[in-house]
Amino acid sequence: MNTICRVCDSTHLELAIDLGHQPWCNNFLKPEEVGQEPFYPLRVLYCHDCGTVQLDYTVKKEVMFGDHTYLSGVTKSLSEHFKNVAQEVDDRFFKDTPNKSVLDIGSNDGTQLKHFQALGYDVLGVESSKTTAKIAESAGVPTVNDFFNLEVVKRLDRKFHAINAAGVFFHLEELHSVTEGIREALTDDGIFVVQFLYMKRIVDNLAFDQIYHEHLLYYNLNTIEVLLNRHGLSMFDAYLSPIHGGSIIGFVTHQGQKNPSDRLQKMRQAEVEEKSNEFSTYLDFAKRIEQMKVDNLAYLDKAKKDGKTVWGFGAPVKGNTMLNYFGVGTQYLDYLVEKNELRRGLYSPGMHIPIVIEKELTELPDIYYVLAWNFKKEILANNQHLIDQGIEFYFPVNPQDI
């Protein structure tokens, strides 16, 4: 149980959102493991001193990230996003830099680094998951199988022009060691690209399923700056990307090197005007989550009464937060349909819904309850032929366009 702020060490924390006891949501189960999975508190605290929202309970990183089934290369739109980020970083900062290098923290299967390789970078990934690191290595992406922190940086004993952290900076149990490691490993004129779920958008979209045990922290622009400044770093530019329903792509360097851009200052000001970092906003968010549960159960109840078959579309990690909080199991969803073959034959943690592989289906439901809602455009485009056949795609979360 964490009783001090992960960012600023304050003890002035207060409960904002309580999603009950839930399993670690990436703990997809083999048949013999069903019913044996541990449950943990899933609660969000608010820091009254720096405004950062964060979980109060830490599931150990070795449990969550030592080996898992998430692969970033499975989703076409995510790979395309990574390609665009690599191109932008190169165009803006390192186009003519000789012997340019990039380090990716939480490099997964190497998808992001492959795009940097194509641009002539010397690449290195640090990935904690054994299986995933092997996949990256076999694809020609040099990968260190370890948890990134200051000790790893000292062992590597080298600096990088660019450091990337996509979807990992809010996972960090060793938050300050990692941030200090980034500062240490960055060249004097280097750029740290931090890609993170934007808490302002999570609240706007009512995307509470993006709260789960792997996500220990939930940043806005004004709160992540507190952390960066503590370690001699500062964000100088950022924009909102549609990836994952709304993520910040932030550009960071050593403090005092670059002035904040106009668009970054406007986004920070919008957070102030819309009270994005105030406690009352999170209390209101919690009430909206409760109403969302009522509305979704009413929809699923009606579908069942009407004799409709309903399957989950996708088995994303975040979907298990929603399923467990709503109490949606096989009484509503017969299957979860997945592309990722590492999840073949597994069951969802907590609700124990069997997972089937999309390309192996021999029948179809009346309704797809879309858990992978963050790839809405790709899903609708890929499945127009099913929509034309009358299959409904229901999105419990409808991300706003960016």
PLY file of the C-alpha trace (Angstrom):
ply
format ascii 1.0
element vertex 402
property float x
property float y
property float z
element edge 401
property int vertex1
property int vertex2
end_header
0.00 0.00 0.00
1.41 3.38 -1.03
0.76 6.20 1.44
3.06 8.88 -0.01
2.80 10.53 -3.41
4.81 8.69 -6.03
5.81 12.00 -7.64
6.35 14.59 -4.89
6.51 12.52 -1.65
3.52 14.32 -0.12
1.40 12.44 2.42
-1.65 14.58 1.60
-3.44 11.91 -0.46
-7.19 11.27 -0.67
-9.31 8.54 -2.27
-10.90 9.68 -5.53
-12.04 6.51 -7.36
-12.62 3.00 -6.00
-13.04 0.19 -8.55
-13.09 -2.56 -5.94
-10.85 -5.63 -5.79
-9.73 -6.78 -9.21
-7.28 -9.30 -10.66
-4.15 -8.09 -12.39
-5.77 -7.60 -15.76
-2.95 -8.99 -17.94
-3.11 -12.28 -16.06
-4.91 -14.23 -18.79
-5.53 -17.71 -17.44
-4.87 -21.22 -18.63
-7.87 -23.56 -18.07
-6.32 -25.07 -14.94
-5.68 -21.58 -13.48
-9.28 -20.37 -13.70
-10.48 -19.31 -10.25
-6.98 -19.32 -8.75
-5.98 -15.78 -9.70
-5.27 -13.24 -6.91
-7.29 -10.03 -6.55
-5.93 -6.66 -5.43
-7.41 -3.26 -4.50
-7.88 -0.96 -7.50
-8.15 2.52 -6.05
-7.09 5.93 -7.35
-5.75 8.53 -4.93
-5.38 12.25 -5.53
-2.36 14.18 -4.29
-3.48 17.53 -2.88
0.02 18.97 -3.24
1.03 18.20 -6.86
-2.35 17.09 -8.31
-1.12 13.72 -9.58
-3.63 10.86 -9.50
-2.17 7.44 -8.76
-2.92 3.96 -7.47
-2.43 3.28 -3.78
-1.59 -0.41 -4.25
1.40 -1.74 -6.19
1.36 -5.19 -7.74
5.07 -6.00 -7.98
6.66 -5.26 -11.36
8.10 -8.79 -11.49
4.53 -10.15 -11.41
3.17 -7.82 -14.08
6.06 -7.36 -16.47
8.36 -10.37 -16.07
6.48 -12.15 -18.85
3.21 -11.21 -20.55
1.22 -11.64 -23.75
0.92 -8.05 -25.01
2.45 -7.42 -28.45
2.55 -3.90 -29.88
3.11 -5.16 -33.43
-0.31 -6.86 -33.63
-2.21 -3.64 -34.30
-1.61 -1.96 -37.65
-2.63 1.52 -36.49
-0.22 1.35 -33.53
2.69 0.37 -35.78
1.75 3.21 -38.15
1.70 5.61 -35.19
5.18 4.45 -34.13
6.43 4.95 -37.68
5.13 8.53 -37.68
6.76 9.27 -34.31
10.13 7.98 -35.51
9.87 10.06 -38.68
8.91 13.18 -36.73
11.76 12.80 -34.24
14.24 12.37 -37.07
12.89 15.22 -39.19
12.74 17.70 -36.31
15.89 16.90 -34.38
18.37 14.46 -35.90
18.06 14.50 -39.70
21.73 15.35 -40.23
23.18 13.90 -37.03
25.98 11.38 -37.68
25.94 8.06 -35.80
22.52 8.81 -34.33
21.20 6.46 -31.66
17.94 5.71 -29.88
17.05 3.84 -26.70
13.50 2.49 -26.24
12.30 1.81 -22.70
9.76 -1.00 -22.53
10.53 -1.79 -26.17
8.15 -4.76 -26.35
8.51 -6.68 -29.64
10.69 -3.95 -31.17
7.99 -2.36 -33.34
8.97 1.23 -32.49
12.70 0.54 -32.90
12.25 -1.11 -36.32
10.97 2.23 -37.58
14.04 4.01 -36.18
16.29 1.34 -37.72
14.76 2.12 -41.11
15.91 5.72 -40.64
19.52 4.71 -39.95
19.59 4.75 -36.15
21.71 2.54 -33.93
18.93 1.11 -31.73
18.71 -0.56 -28.35
15.64 -1.76 -26.50
15.21 -2.50 -22.81
12.29 -4.90 -22.26
11.38 -6.71 -19.05
9.23 -9.50 -20.57
11.35 -12.53 -21.45
9.12 -13.82 -24.27
8.68 -10.38 -25.81
12.39 -9.57 -25.66
13.16 -12.82 -27.50
10.64 -11.92 -30.21
12.39 -8.55 -30.67
15.86 -10.11 -30.76
14.76 -12.67 -33.35
13.46 -9.78 -35.48
16.89 -8.14 -35.46
16.26 -5.55 -32.73
19.05 -5.57 -30.07
17.23 -5.89 -26.73
18.33 -6.02 -23.10
15.95 -8.19 -21.06
15.73 -6.17 -17.84
13.75 -3.54 -15.95
15.07 -0.13 -17.00
16.43 2.00 -14.15
19.52 4.01 -13.19
21.53 0.84 -12.51
20.89 -0.42 -16.07
22.05 2.95 -17.44
25.28 2.73 -15.44
25.83 -0.78 -16.77
25.24 0.31 -20.38
27.65 3.22 -19.90
26.60 5.10 -23.01
24.42 8.02 -24.04
21.70 8.29 -26.69
20.48 11.10 -28.92
16.87 10.00 -28.52
15.16 8.04 -25.75
11.62 6.81 -26.23
9.09 5.58 -23.68
5.74 4.65 -25.22
3.00 3.48 -22.88
5.45 2.71 -20.10
6.10 5.92 -18.17
2.95 5.50 -16.08
3.88 1.88 -15.21
6.91 2.66 -13.15
7.36 1.22 -9.69
10.93 2.63 -9.67
9.74 6.00 -10.94
12.61 8.18 -9.74
15.38 5.73 -10.61
13.96 5.45 -14.15
13.61 9.22 -14.61
17.12 9.79 -13.29
18.35 7.06 -15.63
16.79 8.87 -18.58
18.51 12.13 -17.62
21.81 10.30 -17.25
21.52 8.45 -20.60
20.46 11.49 -22.66
23.09 13.42 -24.59
23.36 17.14 -23.78
21.20 18.01 -26.80
19.18 14.77 -26.67
15.42 14.40 -26.82
13.31 12.20 -24.57
10.01 11.30 -26.27
7.43 10.37 -23.67
4.15 8.88 -24.90
1.47 8.53 -22.24
-2.27 8.21 -21.81
-3.60 11.70 -21.16
-5.66 11.70 -17.98
-7.66 14.71 -19.17
-8.82 12.61 -22.13
-9.52 9.56 -19.96
-11.89 11.75 -17.94
-13.43 13.39 -21.04
-13.98 10.01 -22.74
-15.18 8.29 -19.55
-12.48 5.72 -20.37
-12.13 4.43 -16.83
-11.02 1.03 -18.16
-7.61 2.60 -18.73
-7.23 2.49 -14.96
-5.60 -0.80 -14.01
-2.78 -2.15 -11.85
-0.08 -1.74 -14.51
-0.90 1.97 -14.69
0.37 3.27 -11.37
0.17 6.96 -12.36
-2.14 9.09 -14.53
-0.51 12.21 -15.88
-1.67 15.51 -17.15
0.80 18.01 -18.61
1.01 20.07 -15.44
1.59 17.04 -13.21
4.22 15.24 -15.31
6.25 18.46 -15.31
6.56 18.19 -11.51
8.25 14.81 -11.95
10.47 15.90 -14.84
11.66 19.05 -13.04
12.60 17.01 -9.98
15.15 15.23 -12.18
16.54 18.17 -14.14
14.31 17.61 -17.19
11.55 19.68 -18.75
8.95 19.26 -21.49
9.25 21.85 -24.25
6.62 20.66 -26.73
3.69 18.25 -26.88
0.59 17.38 -28.85
-2.43 15.15 -28.44
-2.47 12.02 -30.60
-5.59 9.87 -31.16
-3.66 6.67 -30.34
-5.24 4.72 -27.44
-8.14 7.17 -27.35
-5.94 10.16 -26.58
-2.24 10.14 -25.76
0.27 12.91 -25.25
3.39 12.78 -27.38
5.74 14.94 -25.33
9.23 16.18 -26.17
11.56 16.58 -23.21
15.16 17.69 -22.77
17.51 18.89 -20.05
16.13 21.84 -18.07
16.99 25.23 -19.48
17.76 23.96 -23.00
14.50 24.90 -24.76
11.56 27.21 -24.09
8.04 25.71 -24.01
6.17 25.92 -27.32
3.00 27.96 -27.74
0.89 24.83 -28.20
2.25 23.28 -25.00
1.51 26.44 -23.03
-2.03 26.57 -24.43
-2.66 22.94 -23.45
-1.36 23.57 -19.94
-3.60 26.62 -19.65
-6.61 24.58 -20.82
-5.98 22.16 -17.95
-6.15 25.08 -15.51
-9.31 26.53 -17.05
-11.09 23.16 -17.17
-9.97 22.22 -13.63
-8.36 19.05 -14.98
-6.05 18.72 -11.97
-8.59 19.46 -9.25
-9.99 16.93 -6.79
-13.62 17.81 -7.58
-13.10 16.74 -11.21
-12.11 13.22 -10.12
-15.01 12.90 -7.67
-17.37 13.79 -10.52
-15.58 11.25 -12.76
-16.23 8.53 -10.16
-19.99 9.30 -10.21
-20.05 9.15 -14.01
-18.33 5.73 -13.91
-21.09 4.41 -11.62
-23.77 5.62 -14.05
-21.90 4.06 -16.97
-22.13 0.69 -15.22
-25.90 1.04 -14.86
-26.29 2.00 -18.54
-24.10 -0.83 -19.88
-25.77 -3.54 -17.80
-29.16 -2.28 -19.00
-27.97 -2.55 -22.62
-26.61 -6.08 -22.15
-29.71 -7.21 -20.23
-31.94 -6.03 -23.08
-29.75 -7.76 -25.69
-30.04 -11.05 -23.80
-33.81 -10.69 -23.31
-34.11 -10.09 -27.05
-32.30 -13.41 -27.67
-29.16 -11.79 -29.09
-25.74 -13.44 -28.85
-23.02 -11.04 -27.64
-19.27 -11.56 -27.91
-16.47 -9.29 -26.76
-14.38 -7.82 -29.57
-10.76 -7.86 -28.51
-9.31 -9.04 -25.21
-7.28 -5.94 -24.33
-5.81 -5.68 -20.87
-7.94 -2.63 -20.07
-11.11 -4.51 -21.00
-10.74 -6.58 -17.87
-11.10 -3.48 -15.67
-14.45 -2.81 -17.31
-15.64 -6.43 -17.27
-14.73 -6.91 -13.61
-16.14 -3.58 -12.42
-19.38 -4.11 -14.36
-19.54 -7.80 -13.34
-19.86 -8.83 -17.01
-18.93 -12.48 -17.50
-20.26 -15.40 -19.51
-23.82 -14.56 -18.46
-23.50 -11.81 -21.11
-20.46 -12.53 -23.32
-19.89 -16.02 -24.71
-16.36 -15.29 -25.97
-13.69 -12.64 -26.35
-12.41 -12.55 -29.94
-8.69 -11.80 -30.33
-6.05 -11.43 -33.06
-3.12 -12.04 -30.70
-2.36 -15.77 -30.91
-0.45 -15.74 -27.62
-3.92 -15.58 -25.99
-5.37 -18.63 -27.78
-7.23 -20.91 -25.37
-6.86 -18.57 -22.39
-9.55 -17.07 -20.17
-10.02 -13.50 -18.98
-8.97 -12.89 -15.37
-11.82 -12.46 -12.92
-14.73 -13.00 -15.29
-13.31 -16.18 -16.93
-14.56 -15.52 -20.46
-12.93 -17.87 -23.00
-10.75 -16.29 -25.71
-11.01 -17.39 -29.35
-8.89 -16.33 -32.32
-10.61 -14.13 -34.88
-9.35 -15.88 -38.03
-10.51 -19.28 -36.70
-14.18 -18.38 -36.17
-16.81 -20.62 -37.74
-19.82 -18.61 -36.55
-20.55 -15.01 -35.60
-22.57 -13.23 -32.89
-25.40 -10.74 -33.29
-23.47 -8.09 -31.36
-19.80 -7.37 -30.82
-19.25 -5.58 -27.51
-16.04 -3.73 -28.42
-13.49 -3.76 -25.63
-10.67 -2.63 -27.96
-12.58 0.64 -28.49
-9.35 2.68 -28.77
-8.89 1.25 -32.29
-12.45 2.15 -33.30
-11.64 3.47 -36.79
-9.50 0.45 -37.68
-12.11 -1.98 -36.33
-14.99 -0.38 -38.24
-12.95 -0.20 -41.45
-11.84 -3.85 -41.17
-15.32 -5.13 -40.39
-17.61 -3.17 -42.70
-18.63 -6.44 -44.35
-19.94 -7.72 -41.00
-21.78 -4.45 -40.33
-23.36 -4.83 -43.78
-24.55 -8.30 -42.70
-26.35 -6.73 -39.74
-23.86 -7.44 -36.95
-23.88 -4.60 -34.45
-20.62 -3.18 -33.09
-21.34 -1.63 -29.70
-18.71 0.68 -28.20
-19.03 1.07 -24.41
-16.46 3.88 -24.68
-16.78 6.29 -27.59
-13.54 8.26 -27.91
-13.94 11.83 -29.11
-12.27 12.68 -32.38
-8.94 14.47 -32.17
0 1
1 2
2 3
3 4
4 5
5 6
6 7
7 8
8 9
9 10
10 11
11 12
12 13
13 14
14 15
15 16
16 17
17 18
18 19
19 20
20 21
21 22
22 23
23 24
24 25
25 26
26 27
27 28
28 29
29 30
30 31
31 32
32 33
33 34
34 35
35 36
36 37
37 38
38 39
39 40
40 41
41 42
42 43
43 44
44 45
45 46
46 47
47 48
48 49
49 50
50 51
51 52
52 53
53 54
54 55
55 56
56 57
57 58
58 59
59 60
60 61
61 62
62 63
63 64
64 65
65 66
66 67
67 68
68 69
69 70
70 71
71 72
72 73
73 74
74 75
75 76
76 77
77 78
78 79
79 80
80 81
81 82
82 83
83 84
84 85
85 86
86 87
87 88
88 89
89 90
90 91
91 92
92 93
93 94
94 95
95 96
96 97
97 98
98 99
99 100
100 101
101 102
102 103
103 104
104 105
105 106
106 107
107 108
108 109
109 110
110 111
111 112
112 113
113 114
114 115
115 116
116 117
117 118
118 119
119 120
120 121
121 122
122 123
123 124
124 125
125 126
126 127
127 128
128 129
129 130
130 131
131 132
132 133
133 134
134 135
135 136
136 137
137 138
138 139
139 140
140 141
141 142
142 143
143 144
144 145
145 146
146 147
147 148
148 149
149 150
150 151
151 152
152 153
153 154
154 155
155 156
156 157
157 158
158 159
159 160
160 161
161 162
162 163
163 164
164 165
165 166
166 167
167 168
168 169
169 170
170 171
171 172
172 173
173 174
174 175
175 176
176 177
177 178
178 179
179 180
180 181
181 182
182 183
183 184
184 185
185 186
186 187
187 188
188 189
189 190
190 191
191 192
192 193
193 194
194 195
195 196
196 197
197 198
198 199
199 200
200 201
201 202
202 203
203 204
204 205
205 206
206 207
207 208
208 209
209 210
210 211
211 212
212 213
213 214
214 215
215 216
216 217
217 218
218 219
219 220
220 221
221 222
222 223
223 224
224 225
225 226
226 227
227 228
228 229
229 230
230 231
231 232
232 233
233 234
234 235
235 236
236 237
237 238
238 239
239 240
240 241
241 242
242 243
243 244
244 245
245 246
246 247
247 248
248 249
249 250
250 251
251 252
252 253
253 254
254 255
255 256
256 257
257 258
258 259
259 260
260 261
261 262
262 263
263 264
264 265
265 266
266 267
267 268
268 269
269 270
270 271
271 272
272 273
273 274
274 275
275 276
276 277
277 278
278 279
279 280
280 281
281 282
282 283
283 284
284 285
285 286
286 287
287 288
288 289
289 290
290 291
291 292
292 293
293 294
294 295
295 296
296 297
297 298
298 299
299 300
300 301
301 302
302 303
303 304
304 305
305 306
306 307
307 308
308 309
309 310
310 311
311 312
312 313
313 314
314 315
315 316
316 317
317 318
318 319
319 320
320 321
321 322
322 323
323 324
324 325
325 326
326 327
327 328
328 329
329 330
330 331
331 332
332 333
333 334
334 335
335 336
336 337
337 338
338 339
339 340
340 341
341 342
342 343
343 344
344 345
345 346
346 347
347 348
348 349
349 350
350 351
351 352
352 353
353 354
354 355
355 356
356 357
357 358
358 359
359 360
360 361
361 362
362 363
363 364
364 365
365 366
366 367
367 368
368 369
369 370
370 371
371 372
372 373
373 374
374 375
375 376
376 377
377 378
378 379
379 380
380 381
381 382
382 383
383 384
384 385
385 386
386 387
387 388
388 389
389 390
390 391
391 392
392 393
393 394
394 395
395 396
396 397
397 398
398 399
399 400
400 401
